[in-house]
Amino acid sequence: MSKNKHLTNEDRSQVEHWLRARESIKSIALRLGKSTSTISREIKKNSVPSNKSAPGRIPNRCIMRRDCHRIHLCEDKPDCNRSRCSACKLCNTVCPDFKEEFCARLVKPPYVCNGCEIEHMCTLRKRYYLHRPAQKAYEDKLIDCRSGFNIEEDELIRMDERRQRASYYTNCGFMLAFLREHNTSQSVIDIFNDLYSILGKDVFRRLFPVILTDNGSEFSNPKALEFADDSSRRTTIFYCEPSSPFQKPHVENNHELLRRILPKGCSFNGLTQSDILLAFKNYPQQKCHRQDLGPVLSRIWILL
């Protein structure tokens, strides 16, 4: 199964085709070599709504349309001779008791109307997975993600100044690892406070002007991470979007490397901080120009 590889336009075309052929999401995932959750998210996120009704049928979506016998709802048409208003296309717009019915198929797999056996006679609102709109939505999302953060100009200037002061750090593959007793937000706050105390205000800000992380419970108190005890800002926290590990790929790759040494399910209870450092030292790493960091790293080693 391929990992960390986005769906292509051809993949999306195949998804649309197989949905119309009434293939299950699991079957589609197997055909494309993707996980079932990847295909499910793709369909739910990039399907498009449709107001298309059934040919030759009144577009009545009221949940009571089959048993309703109300008449003369249109006050401007007193001479209307219909036997009941539910047979009129204006019924849903003029009836005060209108309550729309929604298709239960749209809240469970496959989440769309592609391949539905009653599509030709269904009058309810629909959703379709179409590969062209899906591909465009994907491309627009990429453009939006790469266009930068939506922040005020003064904050952008401050961030740019920080970036320039820390530019010597961009070519370094250096990574810190800490063994925590409990997976709590306070354990992460304590590590930030220790680093801030060891490195000092200026060095900490140069090394960590911006921090990108996932929205896990251990990062649920961003203010405590962003601000020091004296209420001065020491960094800026940004969160990745849900289910988007590709937005911090280098960290995720390091996690995979760590799992080669400490497989998932392996207990960390008997490990020490020295064991974690030993594991990281045995990673296949890119060259890290540590001479550029100068005495900064020596102060970090004290904490480790």
N, C-alpha and C positions, 0 to 999 in steps of 0.2 A: 504493500500500500504506500503510495507516494505521500510525503509529508511536506508541510510548509510550501506547497506549490499551489498557486491560485488557479481557479478554473479558467479555461480559455473560452473564447467565443465558440469554438467547435464543441467543447464540452457542454456549454449551455444549450447549443442547438440539439445535442444528443439528449440532454435532460428533457427539453420540450418534446422531442419526438417520442421518447419512452413514456413520458407522462400521458401523452395522447394514446399510446398503445396499452395503457393501464398497467404499466410496470410498477412495482412497489418501490418505495424510496430505498429500501435495503438492496433490492436488485439493481437499481441504478447505481448505487454507491459501489457495489461489487464490480459492475461493468467498467466504471471509471477509475477504480482503484483508490477511492476516497472513503472517508468514514461516513457513516449514516448521518451523524450530526452535521457534518459539513454540507451535505446535500439538503438536509432539512432546513438549515439556516439560509442557504441560498434561495430555496423556493419561497420561504416565508418572507425574507427580506426584499427580494427583487420581483415578486409577483405584482401584477398591476390590477387595479379594480376595473370593473366593467358594469355599465348599466344596461347591457344588452338583454333584451327580453326574448321570449320564444316567438318564432314566426307565426302570425295568425292568431296569437293569444293576447287577451287583455293584460297589460302589464300591472296587475294588481298584486301588491306584496303584503297586503294586510294579513295578519295571522288569523283573522276572523272571516276572511273572504268566502269561505265555503259555506258558512252557516248564517251569514248576514243577509237580512231582508229589508234593510232600510231603503227608503225611496225619497225622491224630491230633496236631495241634499243641495242641489244647485238652486239657489234662490232666484237667479236670473233666468232660469229655464223652467218656469211653472208648467209648461206644456209637454215636458219630457214624458214619453210614454214607456220608458224602460220598466220592466217588471221589478228590477232591483238595481240599486246604484253600484253594487259590486261588479256589475258587468260593464261599467263605464271606465275609460282610461283616466278620467278626472277624479275618480273616487278617492284615491289616496291623498289628494291635495285639498279636498274640501271637507272630508269627514273629520269631525272633532274627536272621534274615538279611534282614529287610525293608529294601529300598532304594528310596526314592521316585523315581518318574520325573516330570520336569517338562517341560512343553510348550515346545518350542523357539520357538513363535510369540510367546511372551511376552518374549523377549529381542531381538526385531527388530520393525520396523514391521509391523502397527500397535500392537504391545505389549499388546493386549487380545483378548478372545474375542468381542467384538461382531462379528456377521456371519460367524463361522467356520462353514464348511460342514459340519464334523463335530461341532459343539457338541452336537447332540442325542444323540450316542452316546459322547461323551468322558467318561471317569471321572476325569481328572486335575484338579488344582487349577486354578482359573480366576481371571481378573481381568476386570472390566468397567468401561467408562467410562459413568457414569450422571450426567446433568447436575445432578440435585438434590444428591447428595452432593458433587459437584465444586464447585458454587456455595457450599455450606455450608463446605467446606474453605477456599475462597478468602476468604469473609467472616470465618471464624474467624482466618485468618492476618492479615487486616487489623486485626482487633481486637487480636490479640496484638502486632503490630508497633507499634500506637499506644498500647499500655498502658505503655510505658517499658521501661527496661533492668532486667534481673534482677540487681540489685546490693545489697550490704549497706547498712543504714541510715546508718552513719557515712560511707560513701563518697558516698551520695546527698546528705547534708548538705554535705559538702565541695564536691560538684559544684554544689549549689544556691547556695552562697556565691560560687563562681566565676562562676556565671551572673549573679548579681545585680551583681557588680563589673563585668561586661562587658556589661550590658544596653544601654548606650548604643550598642553596635556592631551590634545586631540589625537596624536599619533601613538599614544601609549595604550597597550592592552592590559593595563594593570587592573586587578579586581580584588576587592576586599571581601573576606568571608568571616562571619562571626557565628559561633555556636551559641544558641539561646536556650535557656532553661524552659521557657514557655513561649508559645506562639501568641503573644499578646502585643497590643500597640505600645504598652509601656516598655517592653523589652527592646523595641526598636528605638523608642525615644531615648532610652538610657544609652544606647550605642551612639546615637547622634550627639548626645550631650558629652559623652566621653571623647568622641572625635573632636568636637568643638573645643573642649577644654585642652586637649593635647596639642592640637594644631594651632589654636588661636583664631581669633576672629578673621583676620585678613587672609590667612592661608586657607582656612575652611571655605571662605567665600570664593576664592580663586579656583579651588578644586571642585567645589560643588555648587556652582551658580544656579543650576537647574537639575532637578532629579525627576526622572520618568519612572513610574512604577505601576504595578497593577493595583486594582482597587480591593485588595484583600483586607481582612479585618485587622492585620498588624499595621496597616497604614491608614487606619480609620480616624486618626487624629492629626490632620495635616498641619493645623496651627502650631501644635507642640513641636512638630518637626521643622517648620519654617522659621519659627521665632525662638530666639535665645531667652534666657531667664530675665534679661533686662529689656525684653520686648522689642529688641532690634531684629530686623529680618536677616537671617543667615543663608537662606536658600529659597527656592520656589518649587513647589511640588506640582507635577502634572501626572494625570492618570491616563493609562491606555484605555481604549474602548473595550467593552466586554468581548471576550472570546477573540482577542486580537493580539496573540503573542508575537506576531510578526512585527509589531511596532517597537519591540525591544529584542531583536533577534539574537544579539550577541550574548545577552544575559541568558536567554533561553537555551542557546547552544552550550553555554557553560554548565547549565543545569543538567543537560543530557550527558555531558562529559563526566560530571560528578556521579551520575547514576551508573556509569560503567564501573566505578570504584565502589560506590555504596548503592546497590540496587534498591529499587522501590520496595518497601516492606521491610527493609533492613533497619533495625533499631539503632538510634543514635545515643542511647542511654549510656553506653560505656565509653563514648568518645570524649576526647578533650579538644581544646582549641588547637593544640599542637597537631593532633590527628587531622583536623580539617586543613590546616596549613600544609601538611605533608601531602594530602590528597590533591590540593591545588597546585603544588609544586610539580606534580607528576602529570599535569595536563600537557597535551601537545599545544604549545603556545606560539603566537607570532612574536617577532622581535619587539621588545619593549625598551625604549631608549631611557633607561632609568637615570642616566647621567643628566638628562634634562630636568628631572624632578629634584635633583640636588639633595639638600638635607631634609627635604619635606618627608621623604619616605622613612628616613631614620627615626623621625618622631612617631610615625605610624607604627613602626615595628615595636616601639615601647608599649603601645596599647595592645598589640596582638600578643 
